[in-house]
Amino acid sequence: MMDGFWENVLRYQRYFVTVLLGVVWNVVEPLVPLFKRPASAIALVGLMVGLLAFVALTLRAMLGLPVV
């Protein structure tokens, strides 16, 4: 069953884009109300920046790239 799913994803680019946008929509939609209050918006932006920095530094360390 999953083999057929991935074949369709690779075969149909529009299907891939639709699935990807659906995943992004379902992740972002619950976070939108948090941006209405300044305190929670600042905390959420800080969390996103921190997670991005963590992933970037972890990947640099795993790949042996020099730290900026």
Secondary structure, 3 states (H helix, E strand, C coil): CHHHHHHHHHHCHHHHHHHHHHHHHHHHHHHHHHHHCHHHHHHHHHHHHHHHHHHHHHHHHHHCCCCC
